[in-house]
Amino acid sequence: MGSALRSFRKQKGLRITHISRATGISTQAISRMEANGRGITLENILRVGEAIGCTDFLMAHAIRLWRGDAQ
């Protein structure tokens, strides 16, 4: 999940600081989410997804992960 967040953020040309300002999530927390999945909650996925413009894909990916359907 974290790698998907990082990939979408980079595809959009956004920095972690931009996502942090847009979501209210600290840069450290976003970095941890991208690096090792720590701190990833549905709320954070929605907030980050809205900031990078890919809420639908991230939510679908998160659901597959929690069901055990994705890697």
ZAZA-267077 format. One record per atom (N, C-alpha, C): residue number from 1; x, y, z; chain. Coordinates in steps of 0.02 Angstrom, whole numbers, plus 50000, padded with zeros to 5 digits. Example, Ala and Ser with C-alpha at 12.3 -4.5 7.8 and 13.67 -1.06 7.14 Angstrom:
// residues 2
i: 1 X: 50660 Y: 49716 Z: 50390 ch: A
i: 1 X: 50615 Y: 49775 Z: 50390 ch: A
i: 1 X: 50660 Y: 49835 Z: 50390 ch: A
i: 2 X: 50642 Y: 49888 Z: 50354 ch: A
i: 2 X: 50684 Y: 49947 Z: 50357 ch: A
i: 2 X: 50645 Y: 50002 Z: 50394 ch: A
***
This chain:
// residues 71
i: 1 X: 50041 Y: 49941 Z: 50000 ch: A
i: 1 X: 50000 Y: 50000 Z: 50000 ch: A
i: 1 X: 50043 Y: 50062 Z: 50000 ch: A
i: 2 X: 50095 Y: 50062 Z: 50042 ch: A
i: 2 X: 50139 Y: 50120 Z: 50046 ch: A
i: 2 X: 50172 Y: 50135 Z: 49980 ch: A
i: 3 X: 50193 Y: 50083 Z: 49945 ch: A
i: 3 X: 50226 Y: 50094 Z: 49880 ch: A
i: 3 X: 50177 Y: 50123 Z: 49829 ch: A
i: 4 X: 50114 Y: 50105 Z: 49834 ch: A
i: 4 X: 50063 Y: 50134 Z: 49789 ch: A
i: 4 X: 50054 Y: 50208 Z: 49804 ch: A
i: 5 X: 50054 Y: 50226 Z: 49868 ch: A
i: 5 X: 50049 Y: 50297 Z: 49885 ch: A
i: 5 X: 50107 Y: 50336 Z: 49856 ch: A
i: 6 X: 50168 Y: 50310 Z: 49866 ch: A
i: 6 X: 50228 Y: 50344 Z: 49841 ch: A
i: 6 X: 50226 Y: 50350 Z: 49765 ch: A
i: 7 X: 50207 Y: 50296 Z: 49732 ch: A
i: 7 X: 50205 Y: 50295 Z: 49659 ch: A
i: 7 X: 50157 Y: 50348 Z: 49632 ch: A
i: 8 X: 50097 Y: 50351 Z: 49659 ch: A
i: 8 X: 50049 Y: 50401 Z: 49636 ch: A
i: 8 X: 50072 Y: 50472 Z: 49652 ch: A
i: 9 X: 50100 Y: 50482 Z: 49711 ch: A
i: 9 X: 50124 Y: 50549 Z: 49729 ch: A
i: 9 X: 50178 Y: 50572 Z: 49679 ch: A
i: 10 X: 50225 Y: 50527 Z: 49664 ch: A
i: 10 X: 50279 Y: 50545 Z: 49618 ch: A
i: 10 X: 50253 Y: 50555 Z: 49547 ch: A
i: 11 X: 50205 Y: 50514 Z: 49526 ch: A
i: 11 X: 50175 Y: 50523 Z: 49459 ch: A
i: 11 X: 50144 Y: 50592 Z: 49452 ch: A
i: 12 X: 50116 Y: 50617 Z: 49507 ch: A
i: 12 X: 50085 Y: 50683 Z: 49505 ch: A
i: 12 X: 50136 Y: 50739 Z: 49515 ch: A
i: 13 X: 50199 Y: 50721 Z: 49528 ch: A
i: 13 X: 50251 Y: 50771 Z: 49538 ch: A
i: 13 X: 50245 Y: 50808 Z: 49604 ch: A
i: 14 X: 50216 Y: 50775 Z: 49654 ch: A
i: 14 X: 50205 Y: 50807 Z: 49719 ch: A
i: 14 X: 50257 Y: 50786 Z: 49769 ch: A
i: 15 X: 50273 Y: 50832 Z: 49814 ch: A
i: 15 X: 50319 Y: 50817 Z: 49868 ch: A
i: 15 X: 50279 Y: 50799 Z: 49931 ch: A
i: 16 X: 50313 Y: 50765 Z: 49976 ch: A
i: 16 X: 50280 Y: 50746 Z: 50039 ch: A
i: 16 X: 50256 Y: 50808 Z: 50076 ch: A
i: 17 X: 50294 Y: 50863 Z: 50072 ch: A
i: 17 X: 50273 Y: 50924 Z: 50107 ch: A
i: 17 X: 50207 Y: 50950 Z: 50080 ch: A
i: 18 X: 50195 Y: 50944 Z: 50015 ch: A
i: 18 X: 50132 Y: 50966 Z: 49986 ch: A
i: 18 X: 50074 Y: 50924 Z: 50014 ch: A
i: 19 X: 50085 Y: 50858 Z: 50015 ch: A
i: 19 X: 50033 Y: 50813 Z: 50040 ch: A
i: 19 X: 50020 Y: 50827 Z: 50114 ch: A
i: 20 X: 50073 Y: 50840 Z: 50151 ch: A
i: 20 X: 50066 Y: 50856 Z: 50222 ch: A
i: 20 X: 50023 Y: 50917 Z: 50233 ch: A
i: 21 X: 50037 Y: 50970 Z: 50196 ch: A
i: 21 X: 49998 Y: 51032 Z: 50203 ch: A
i: 21 X: 49925 Y: 51020 Z: 50183 ch: A
i: 22 X: 49914 Y: 50982 Z: 50131 ch: A
i: 22 X: 49846 Y: 50970 Z: 50106 ch: A
i: 22 X: 49805 Y: 50925 Z: 50151 ch: A
i: 23 X: 49838 Y: 50881 Z: 50189 ch: A
i: 23 X: 49802 Y: 50832 Z: 50229 ch: A
i: 23 X: 49804 Y: 50845 Z: 50304 ch: A
i: 24 X: 49854 Y: 50883 Z: 50326 ch: A
i: 24 X: 49863 Y: 50892 Z: 50398 ch: A
i: 24 X: 49900 Y: 50834 Z: 50430 ch: A
i: 25 X: 49924 Y: 50788 Z: 50390 ch: A
i: 25 X: 49964 Y: 50731 Z: 50414 ch: A
i: 25 X: 50037 Y: 50752 Z: 50411 ch: A
i: 26 X: 50075 Y: 50738 Z: 50463 ch: A
i: 26 X: 50145 Y: 50760 Z: 50465 ch: A
i: 26 X: 50186 Y: 50728 Z: 50409 ch: A
i: 27 X: 50239 Y: 50763 Z: 50388 ch: A
i: 27 X: 50283 Y: 50735 Z: 50337 ch: A
i: 27 X: 50314 Y: 50669 Z: 50360 ch: A
i: 28 X: 50330 Y: 50665 Z: 50424 ch: A
i: 28 X: 50359 Y: 50604 Z: 50451 ch: A
i: 28 X: 50310 Y: 50546 Z: 50445 ch: A
i: 29 X: 50246 Y: 50559 Z: 50461 ch: A
i: 29 X: 50195 Y: 50506 Z: 50457 ch: A
i: 29 X: 50185 Y: 50483 Z: 50385 ch: A
i: 30 X: 50184 Y: 50530 Z: 50338 ch: A
i: 30 X: 50176 Y: 50512 Z: 50268 ch: A
i: 30 X: 50235 Y: 50471 Z: 50244 ch: A
i: 31 X: 50295 Y: 50492 Z: 50264 ch: A
i: 31 X: 50355 Y: 50455 Z: 50246 ch: A
i: 31 X: 50352 Y: 50383 Z: 50273 ch: A
i: 32 X: 50330 Y: 50375 Z: 50335 ch: A
i: 32 X: 50323 Y: 50307 Z: 50364 ch: A
i: 32 X: 50270 Y: 50267 Z: 50326 ch: A
i: 33 X: 50215 Y: 50298 Z: 50308 ch: A
i: 33 X: 50163 Y: 50262 Z: 50271 ch: A
i: 33 X: 50191 Y: 50237 Z: 50205 ch: A
i: 34 X: 50229 Y: 50279 Z: 50170 ch: A
i: 34 X: 50257 Y: 50259 Z: 50106 ch: A
i: 34 X: 50312 Y: 50206 Z: 50113 ch: A
i: 35 X: 50351 Y: 50211 Z: 50166 ch: A
i: 35 X: 50409 Y: 50167 Z: 50174 ch: A
i: 35 X: 50390 Y: 50097 Z: 50198 ch: A
i: 36 X: 50345 Y: 50094 Z: 50247 ch: A
i: 36 X: 50332 Y: 50029 Z: 50277 ch: A
i: 36 X: 50259 Y: 50017 Z: 50295 ch: A
i: 37 X: 50215 Y: 50061 Z: 50272 ch: A
i: 37 X: 50144 Y: 50050 Z: 50284 ch: A
i: 37 X: 50119 Y: 50070 Z: 50353 ch: A
i: 38 X: 50164 Y: 50094 Z: 50396 ch: A
i: 38 X: 50143 Y: 50113 Z: 50464 ch: A
i: 38 X: 50099 Y: 50176 Z: 50460 ch: A
i: 39 X: 50045 Y: 50174 Z: 50499 ch: A
i: 39 X: 50001 Y: 50232 Z: 50503 ch: A
i: 39 X: 49948 Y: 50234 Z: 50449 ch: A
i: 40 X: 49945 Y: 50182 Z: 50407 ch: A
i: 40 X: 49895 Y: 50182 Z: 50354 ch: A
i: 40 X: 49829 Y: 50161 Z: 50384 ch: A
i: 41 X: 49782 Y: 50207 Z: 50383 ch: A
i: 41 X: 49713 Y: 50194 Z: 50404 ch: A
i: 41 X: 49668 Y: 50213 Z: 50347 ch: A
i: 42 X: 49605 Y: 50193 Z: 50350 ch: A
i: 42 X: 49559 Y: 50214 Z: 50297 ch: A
i: 42 X: 49554 Y: 50289 Z: 50293 ch: A
i: 43 X: 49553 Y: 50322 Z: 50351 ch: A
i: 43 X: 49549 Y: 50395 Z: 50352 ch: A
i: 43 X: 49610 Y: 50425 Z: 50317 ch: A
i: 44 X: 49670 Y: 50400 Z: 50333 ch: A
i: 44 X: 49730 Y: 50427 Z: 50302 ch: A
i: 44 X: 49733 Y: 50412 Z: 50228 ch: A
i: 45 X: 49710 Y: 50353 Z: 50208 ch: A
i: 45 X: 49708 Y: 50337 Z: 50136 ch: A
i: 45 X: 49663 Y: 50387 Z: 50100 ch: A
i: 46 X: 49605 Y: 50401 Z: 50128 ch: A
i: 46 X: 49559 Y: 50449 Z: 50097 ch: A
i: 46 X: 49590 Y: 50518 Z: 50093 ch: A
i: 47 X: 49621 Y: 50540 Z: 50147 ch: A
i: 47 X: 49650 Y: 50607 Z: 50149 ch: A
i: 47 X: 49707 Y: 50614 Z: 50098 ch: A
i: 48 X: 49752 Y: 50565 Z: 50097 ch: A
i: 48 X: 49807 Y: 50567 Z: 50050 ch: A
i: 48 X: 49782 Y: 50558 Z: 49979 ch: A
i: 49 X: 49735 Y: 50512 Z: 49969 ch: A
i: 49 X: 49706 Y: 50501 Z: 49903 ch: A
i: 49 X: 49674 Y: 50563 Z: 49874 ch: A
i: 50 X: 49638 Y: 50600 Z: 49915 ch: A
i: 50 X: 49608 Y: 50662 Z: 49892 ch: A
i: 50 X: 49662 Y: 50712 Z: 49874 ch: A
i: 51 X: 49715 Y: 50715 Z: 49913 ch: A
i: 51 X: 49768 Y: 50763 Z: 49900 ch: A
i: 51 X: 49805 Y: 50748 Z: 49834 ch: A
i: 52 X: 49811 Y: 50684 Z: 49817 ch: A
i: 52 X: 49846 Y: 50667 Z: 49755 ch: A
i: 52 X: 49799 Y: 50649 Z: 49698 ch: A
i: 53 X: 49735 Y: 50651 Z: 49711 ch: A
i: 53 X: 49686 Y: 50641 Z: 49658 ch: A
i: 53 X: 49676 Y: 50569 Z: 49635 ch: A
i: 54 X: 49683 Y: 50521 Z: 49680 ch: A
i: 54 X: 49672 Y: 50451 Z: 49659 ch: A
i: 54 X: 49637 Y: 50411 Z: 49714 ch: A
i: 55 X: 49587 Y: 50440 Z: 49744 ch: A
i: 55 X: 49551 Y: 50408 Z: 49799 ch: A
i: 55 X: 49522 Y: 50340 Z: 49780 ch: A
i: 56 X: 49490 Y: 50336 Z: 49722 ch: A
i: 56 X: 49457 Y: 50274 Z: 49702 ch: A
i: 56 X: 49507 Y: 50216 Z: 49697 ch: A
i: 57 X: 49563 Y: 50227 Z: 49663 ch: A
i: 57 X: 49612 Y: 50173 Z: 49655 ch: A
i: 57 X: 49640 Y: 50153 Z: 49722 ch: A
i: 58 X: 49659 Y: 50201 Z: 49764 ch: A
i: 58 X: 49689 Y: 50185 Z: 49829 ch: A
i: 58 X: 49639 Y: 50148 Z: 49873 ch: A
i: 59 X: 49577 Y: 50168 Z: 49873 ch: A
i: 59 X: 49527 Y: 50133 Z: 49914 ch: A
i: 59 X: 49517 Y: 50062 Z: 49889 ch: A
i: 60 X: 49513 Y: 50053 Z: 49824 ch: A
i: 60 X: 49505 Y: 49985 Z: 49797 ch: A
i: 60 X: 49565 Y: 49942 Z: 49815 ch: A
i: 61 X: 49625 Y: 49970 Z: 49811 ch: A
i: 61 X: 49686 Y: 49933 Z: 49828 ch: A
i: 61 X: 49685 Y: 49916 Z: 49903 ch: A
i: 62 X: 49665 Y: 49963 Z: 49945 ch: A
i: 62 X: 49663 Y: 49951 Z: 50017 ch: A
i: 62 X: 49614 Y: 49895 Z: 50034 ch: A
i: 63 X: 49557 Y: 49895 Z: 50002 ch: A
i: 63 X: 49506 Y: 49843 Z: 50014 ch: A
i: 63 X: 49534 Y: 49775 Z: 49994 ch: A
i: 64 X: 49567 Y: 49771 Z: 49936 ch: A
i: 64 X: 49597 Y: 49708 Z: 49915 ch: A
i: 64 X: 49650 Y: 49684 Z: 49965 ch: A
i: 65 X: 49690 Y: 49731 Z: 49990 ch: A
i: 65 X: 49741 Y: 49712 Z: 50039 ch: A
i: 65 X: 49710 Y: 49684 Z: 50102 ch: A
i: 66 X: 49659 Y: 49718 Z: 50128 ch: A
i: 66 X: 49628 Y: 49696 Z: 50190 ch: A
i: 66 X: 49591 Y: 49630 Z: 50182 ch: A
i: 67 X: 49568 Y: 49616 Z: 50122 ch: A
i: 67 X: 49535 Y: 49552 Z: 50109 ch: A
i: 67 X: 49586 Y: 49497 Z: 50095 ch: A
i: 68 X: 49648 Y: 49517 Z: 50081 ch: A
i: 68 X: 49700 Y: 49469 Z: 50065 ch: A
i: 68 X: 49705 Y: 49453 Z: 49991 ch: A
i: 69 X: 49674 Y: 49494 Z: 49949 ch: A
i: 69 X: 49674 Y: 49482 Z: 49877 ch: A
i: 69 X: 49733 Y: 49514 Z: 49840 ch: A
i: 70 X: 49770 Y: 49558 Z: 49873 ch: A
i: 70 X: 49825 Y: 49594 Z: 49839 ch: A
i: 70 X: 49889 Y: 49586 Z: 49879 ch: A
i: 71 X: 49943 Y: 49603 Z: 49847 ch: A
i: 71 X: 50009 Y: 49600 Z: 49880 ch: A
i: 71 X: 50029 Y: 49668 Z: 49906 ch: A
***
